[in-house]
Amino acid sequence: MTQTRRPGPTAPATGLEAAEARLSAERTVPCGWVHKHAVEQVLVTDVREIDGRFFALAQLPRTHRLYNDSHDAGYDVLLLGEVARQASEAMVHRLMGVPLDRPFVIGTMRVEVLDRAAVAVTRAATTVLAEFVVKRAKRWPDGTPRHLLSSTILHIGGVPAADFSGTLMMLKGDTYRALREDGAVPSAGAPAHRRTGEPRATPEEVGRNDPRNVVVGGLREENEGITADLVVDLDDPVFFDHELDHLPAMLLLEGARQSALAALARRDGVPARSLSAVDCTVNFHQFAELGAPVTCTAVPDGAGTVAVQLVQGDDVIAEGGITLVTGNGPATGTAD
C-alpha cells in the first residue's frame, strides 16, 4: 500500500480561488443529490461546472456526533471521505445527468489525507472545495455513466488536503435488482433485527469518546491481530439515515477503522485514542446483507499499516489496509 504523503508546504492549485468564489455555502443541496433523507446529514452546499471542471463546495461540521468524536486536532479522515462521497454523488447526478433513482454501488474506495496541517480543526468553519476528476468512464446507451474510475480532491485554503478515489457503478433499477438477487445471502430475506452484534467494545478500546459511536463488539485476540463482530444498529441516524437493503459502505469502513485502531493499540501498548487513521483503502467484493453477522479482522504489519478484512458467512465481503499515525508523525514502527 502506498505510504501516506507527509505534510509540507503546498502551493495553491491554479484557478481554485476563482472557482470557489462562484460556489455558495448559504444552504445545503437537496438531500436526494447525496443519497440522504435528513437535512442534518447533508454536508454539500453547492455544485457547479466551471470551465469544463466539476466542483462542489462543503463545510466541515465541528459538532458532528460521529465524525468529530476523537482527540485528534484534525478533521476525521472518514469525515473527509463522507464529504467527498457526497460531493461525488451530487456532481454525478447534477452535472453528469444520472437520474436520482439510480442506485450507486462502490467497488473500491481510498480516502487519503494529503496534508495534515490543512485538515486541522480551527475556530472558524472550514470550507472545502471538492474537484471531481473522471479517469475512466463507461456509459449507458443514453450517454449517462454506468461505471466511473474517479478521484475527488478536497482543497482547503487552496491546498490539496485529501483525496477520495475509487470505482463507482450507477445502475438502472432492473440491473440493480438482478445484482441483488444474485448476490444476496440466504438469510438476507429475513426481517432484520433493529440491532445485531455483541455488546459494544468500550470507547477507549477503539479510539472513540461516545459509546454510541462504537460499531464493533467484544475484541478477541487472534493470529497476531484482533477479531470483532460488527454492531449493526438500524436506528443509528448517521449510517441508517434511511431504509437500506444492505449495510452501507461507510459503516463497514468505520468498523474496519475501529478494529485497526484496537489492533495496533494492543500490539504497541499505546492508547487507541492516541492513534489517527490517515489512509483507508477498501475493496468491496460483494454486498453486506442485513440478515447475517459480519466479523472484522485487523492484523498490524511492521510499518503502521493494518490489514483489515470483513467476513459474512463464508465470504470475504471487503478487505484492505488502514494506515495509522501517532501525534504528528507515523505510528510506532513506521520507517522514514
C-alpha positions as CSV (number, residue, x, y, z in Angstrom):
1,M,0.0,0.0,0.0
2,T,1.3,3.5,-0.9
3,Q,2.8,5.3,2.1
4,T,0.8,8.4,3.1
5,R,2.4,11.6,2.0
6,R,4.0,13.7,4.7
7,P,2.6,17.1,5.4
8,G,4.6,20.0,4.0
9,P,4.2,23.3,2.1
10,T,1.9,23.0,-0.9
11,A,1.2,25.8,-3.4
12,P,-2.4,26.5,-4.1
13,A,-3.7,24.9,-7.3
14,T,-4.4,27.2,-10.3
15,G,-7.9,28.5,-10.6
16,L,-9.3,27.2,-7.4
17,E,-9.8,30.6,-5.7
18,A,-11.9,31.8,-8.7
19,A,-13.9,28.5,-8.7
20,E,-14.6,28.6,-5.0
21,A,-15.8,32.2,-5.3
22,R,-18.6,31.1,-7.8
23,L,-20.0,28.5,-5.4
24,S,-22.3,29.2,-2.5
25,A,-22.2,28.0,1.1
26,E,-25.5,29.6,2.1
27,R,-27.6,26.3,2.2
28,T,-27.2,22.6,1.5
29,V,-28.1,20.9,-1.7
30,P,-31.2,18.7,-1.9
31,C,-30.9,15.6,0.2
32,G,-31.5,13.3,-2.8
33,W,-28.4,14.5,-4.5
34,V,-26.2,13.0,-1.8
35,H,-28.5,9.9,-1.0
36,K,-29.6,11.2,2.4
37,H,-33.1,11.9,3.8
38,A,-32.2,14.1,6.8
39,V,-31.0,17.6,6.1
40,E,-28.8,17.5,9.2
41,Q,-26.6,14.8,7.5
42,V,-26.1,16.8,4.2
43,L,-22.6,18.4,4.1
44,V,-22.5,19.7,0.5
45,T,-23.7,23.2,-0.2
46,D,-23.3,23.7,-4.0
47,V,-22.1,22.0,-7.2
48,R,-21.1,23.7,-10.5
49,E,-19.3,23.0,-13.7
50,I,-16.7,25.7,-14.2
51,D,-14.6,25.9,-17.4
52,G,-15.1,22.2,-18.0
53,R,-14.2,21.2,-14.5
54,F,-16.6,19.7,-11.9
55,F,-16.6,21.4,-8.4
56,A,-18.6,21.1,-5.2
57,L,-18.5,23.1,-2.0
58,A,-19.0,21.8,1.5
59,Q,-18.4,22.8,5.1
60,L,-16.8,20.5,7.7
61,P,-19.0,20.3,10.8
62,R,-17.3,20.8,14.2
63,T,-20.0,19.2,16.3
64,H,-21.0,16.1,14.4
65,R,-21.7,13.2,16.8
66,L,-19.8,10.6,14.9
67,Y,-17.2,12.4,12.8
68,N,-15.9,14.8,15.5
69,D,-15.7,12.1,18.2
70,S,-11.9,11.9,18.7
71,H,-9.0,13.5,20.5
72,D,-7.3,14.4,17.1
73,A,-6.5,18.0,16.4
74,G,-7.5,17.4,12.7
75,Y,-10.7,16.5,11.0
76,D,-11.5,12.8,10.8
77,V,-10.4,11.1,7.7
78,L,-13.8,9.4,7.4
79,L,-15.5,12.8,7.6
80,L,-13.3,13.8,4.7
81,G,-14.4,10.6,3.0
82,E,-18.1,11.3,3.6
83,V,-17.7,14.9,2.3
84,A,-16.1,13.6,-0.8
85,R,-18.6,10.8,-1.2
86,Q,-21.5,13.2,-1.0
87,A,-19.8,15.7,-3.3
88,S,-19.1,13.0,-5.9
89,E,-22.6,11.8,-5.9
90,A,-24.1,15.3,-6.1
91,M,-21.8,16.1,-9.1
92,V,-22.6,12.8,-10.9
93,H,-26.4,13.5,-10.5
94,R,-26.4,17.2,-11.2
95,L,-23.6,17.6,-13.7
96,M,-23.5,14.3,-15.5
97,G,-27.2,13.7,-15.8
98,V,-27.6,10.5,-13.8
99,P,-31.2,10.2,-12.6
100,L,-31.8,10.3,-8.9
101,D,-33.5,6.9,-8.8
102,R,-30.4,5.0,-9.9
103,P,-28.6,3.2,-7.1
104,F,-24.8,3.8,-6.7
105,V,-22.5,0.9,-5.9
106,I,-19.0,1.4,-4.6
107,G,-16.4,-1.1,-5.8
108,T,-13.1,0.2,-4.4
109,M,-12.5,3.2,-2.2
110,R,-9.5,5.0,-0.9
111,V,-9.5,8.0,1.5
112,E,-6.1,9.6,2.0
113,V,-5.1,12.7,3.9
114,L,-2.6,14.6,1.8
115,D,-1.8,17.5,4.2
116,R,-2.4,17.1,7.9
117,A,-1.9,20.8,8.6
118,A,-4.6,21.6,6.1
119,V,-7.2,19.5,7.9
120,A,-6.6,21.0,11.3
121,V,-9.7,21.9,13.2
122,T,-9.9,25.7,13.6
123,R,-12.3,28.1,15.4
124,A,-13.8,29.2,12.1
125,A,-15.9,26.9,10.0
126,T,-13.8,25.1,7.4
127,T,-14.9,25.3,3.8
128,V,-13.9,22.5,1.4
129,L,-13.7,22.8,-2.4
130,A,-14.0,19.4,-4.0
131,E,-13.0,18.7,-7.6
132,F,-14.3,15.6,-9.3
133,V,-11.9,14.1,-11.9
134,V,-13.0,11.3,-14.1
135,K,-10.2,9.0,-15.1
136,R,-12.2,6.4,-17.0
137,A,-15.9,6.1,-17.8
138,K,-18.3,3.5,-19.3
139,R,-21.7,4.7,-20.3
140,W,-25.3,3.5,-20.8
141,P,-26.8,3.9,-24.3
142,D,-28.4,7.1,-23.1
143,G,-25.0,8.6,-22.5
144,T,-25.1,8.7,-18.7
145,P,-22.3,7.0,-16.9
146,R,-22.7,3.5,-15.6
147,H,-19.1,2.9,-14.3
148,L,-16.6,5.5,-13.2
149,L,-13.0,5.4,-12.1
150,S,-12.6,8.8,-10.4
151,S,-10.8,10.9,-7.9
152,T,-12.3,13.7,-5.7
153,I,-9.7,16.0,-4.4
154,L,-10.6,18.1,-1.4
155,H,-8.9,21.5,-1.3
156,I,-8.8,23.6,1.9
157,G,-7.5,27.1,1.6
158,G,-6.3,26.3,-2.0
159,V,-4.2,23.3,-0.7
160,P,-4.9,19.7,-1.7
161,A,-5.8,18.3,1.7
162,A,-7.3,14.9,1.0
163,D,-8.2,12.6,-1.9
164,F,-11.1,10.2,-2.3
165,S,-10.7,7.8,-5.2
166,G,-12.1,4.5,-6.5
167,T,-14.7,3.0,-8.7
168,L,-18.4,3.7,-8.7
169,M,-21.3,2.0,-10.6
170,M,-24.6,3.8,-11.4
171,L,-27.2,1.1,-12.1
172,K,-30.6,1.1,-13.6
173,G,-33.4,-0.4,-11.4
174,D,-33.6,-3.8,-13.2
175,T,-29.8,-4.2,-13.3
176,Y,-29.6,-3.4,-9.6
177,R,-32.4,-5.8,-8.7
178,A,-30.7,-8.6,-10.6
179,L,-27.4,-7.9,-8.9
180,R,-29.0,-8.0,-5.5
181,E,-30.9,-11.3,-6.2
182,D,-27.7,-12.9,-7.5
183,G,-25.6,-11.8,-4.5
184,A,-27.9,-12.0,-1.5
185,V,-27.0,-14.5,1.2
186,P,-29.9,-16.9,2.2
187,S,-30.7,-15.0,5.4
188,A,-30.9,-11.7,3.7
189,G,-34.6,-12.0,3.1
190,A,-35.4,-12.5,6.8
191,P,-36.6,-9.5,8.8
192,A,-33.6,-7.6,10.2
193,H,-33.4,-7.0,13.9
194,R,-33.1,-3.4,14.9
195,R,-29.7,-4.1,16.4
196,T,-27.3,-7.0,15.9
197,G,-23.8,-7.9,17.2
198,E,-22.2,-8.4,20.6
199,P,-22.3,-5.8,23.3
200,R,-20.2,-2.9,22.0
201,A,-16.5,-2.6,22.9
202,T,-15.5,0.2,25.2
203,P,-14.9,3.6,23.5
204,E,-11.3,3.6,24.9
205,E,-10.5,0.4,23.1
206,V,-11.5,1.7,19.6
207,G,-10.5,5.4,19.9
208,R,-13.9,6.9,20.4
209,N,-15.4,9.0,23.2
210,D,-19.2,8.5,22.8
211,P,-20.3,4.9,23.3
212,R,-23.0,5.3,20.6
213,N,-20.2,5.6,18.0
214,V,-18.7,2.2,18.8
215,V,-19.6,-0.1,15.9
216,V,-17.7,-3.3,16.9
217,G,-18.4,-5.8,19.7
218,G,-16.1,-7.5,22.1
219,L,-12.5,-7.7,20.9
220,R,-10.9,-11.1,20.5
221,E,-7.1,-11.7,20.0
222,E,-6.5,-13.9,17.0
223,N,-3.5,-14.5,14.8
224,E,-1.4,-11.5,15.9
225,G,-4.4,-9.2,15.5
226,I,-7.9,-8.9,16.7
227,T,-11.4,-10.0,15.5
228,A,-14.7,-8.4,16.4
229,D,-18.3,-8.6,15.4
230,L,-19.8,-5.6,13.6
231,V,-22.5,-4.0,15.7
232,V,-25.4,-3.0,13.3
233,D,-27.9,-0.5,14.7
234,L,-30.7,0.1,12.2
235,D,-31.8,3.1,14.3
236,D,-28.4,4.9,14.0
237,P,-29.2,8.3,12.4
238,V,-25.8,8.5,10.6
239,F,-25.4,5.2,8.9
240,F,-29.1,4.4,8.5
241,D,-30.4,7.9,7.7
242,H,-33.0,5.9,5.5
243,E,-34.0,2.3,4.9
244,L,-31.4,0.3,3.1
245,D,-31.4,-3.3,1.7
246,H,-27.7,-3.8,2.7
247,L,-25.1,-2.5,5.1
248,P,-23.7,0.8,3.9
249,A,-20.0,1.1,2.9
250,M,-19.3,3.8,5.4
251,L,-20.4,1.6,8.3
252,L,-18.1,-1.2,7.1
253,L,-15.3,1.3,6.8
254,E,-15.9,2.6,10.3
255,G,-15.9,-1.0,11.6
256,A,-12.6,-1.7,9.9
257,R,-11.1,1.5,11.2
258,Q,-12.1,0.8,14.8
259,S,-10.8,-2.7,14.5
260,A,-7.5,-1.4,13.1
261,L,-7.1,1.2,16.0
262,A,-7.8,-1.5,18.6
263,A,-5.3,-4.0,17.0
264,L,-2.4,-1.5,16.7
265,A,-3.0,-0.1,20.2
266,R,-2.9,-3.5,21.7
267,R,0.2,-4.6,19.8
268,D,2.2,-1.4,20.7
269,G,0.7,-0.9,24.2
270,V,-0.5,2.7,23.4
271,P,-3.9,4.2,23.9
272,A,-6.2,3.8,20.8
273,R,-7.1,7.5,21.2
274,S,-3.5,8.5,20.5
275,L,-3.8,7.0,17.0
276,S,-5.3,8.5,13.9
277,A,-6.2,7.0,10.6
278,V,-4.7,8.9,7.6
279,D,-5.2,6.5,4.8
280,C,-8.0,3.9,4.4
281,T,-8.3,1.6,1.4
282,V,-11.0,-0.9,1.0
283,N,-12.1,-3.2,-1.9
284,F,-15.7,-4.2,-1.7
285,H,-16.3,-7.7,-3.2
286,Q,-20.0,-8.0,-2.6
287,F,-22.9,-6.5,-0.6
288,A,-23.0,-7.0,3.1
289,E,-26.5,-8.2,3.9
290,L,-28.7,-7.0,6.8
291,G,-29.7,-10.5,7.9
292,A,-26.3,-12.1,8.8
293,P,-23.4,-11.2,11.2
294,V,-20.2,-9.6,9.9
295,T,-16.8,-10.0,11.6
296,C,-14.0,-7.6,11.3
297,T,-10.4,-8.8,11.5
298,A,-7.4,-6.5,11.8
299,V,-3.7,-7.5,11.7
300,P,-1.0,-4.8,12.0
301,D,2.2,-5.1,10.0
302,G,5.6,-3.6,10.9
303,A,5.0,-0.2,9.3
304,G,1.9,1.3,10.9
305,T,-0.5,-0.2,8.4
306,V,-3.2,-2.6,9.5
307,A,-4.6,-5.2,7.1
308,V,-8.4,-5.4,7.5
309,Q,-10.9,-8.0,6.4
310,L,-14.7,-8.2,6.8
311,V,-16.4,-11.6,6.5
312,Q,-20.0,-12.6,6.3
313,G,-20.7,-16.3,6.4
314,D,-18.0,-17.9,4.3
315,D,-17.4,-14.9,2.2
316,V,-14.9,-12.1,2.4
317,I,-17.1,-9.1,1.5
318,A,-14.4,-6.4,1.9
319,E,-10.7,-6.1,2.6
320,G,-7.9,-3.5,2.5
321,G,-5.5,-1.6,4.7
322,I,-5.6,1.3,7.1
323,T,-2.5,3.5,7.9
324,L,-2.4,4.9,11.4
325,V,-0.2,7.7,12.8
326,T,0.5,9.0,16.3
327,G,0.6,12.7,17.1
328,N,2.2,14.5,14.2
329,G,4.1,11.5,12.9
330,P,3.8,7.9,11.8
331,A,2.6,5.2,14.1
332,T,5.1,3.1,16.1
333,G,7.4,1.1,13.8
334,T,7.0,3.2,10.7
335,A,10.2,3.7,8.8
336,D,11.1,7.1,7.2
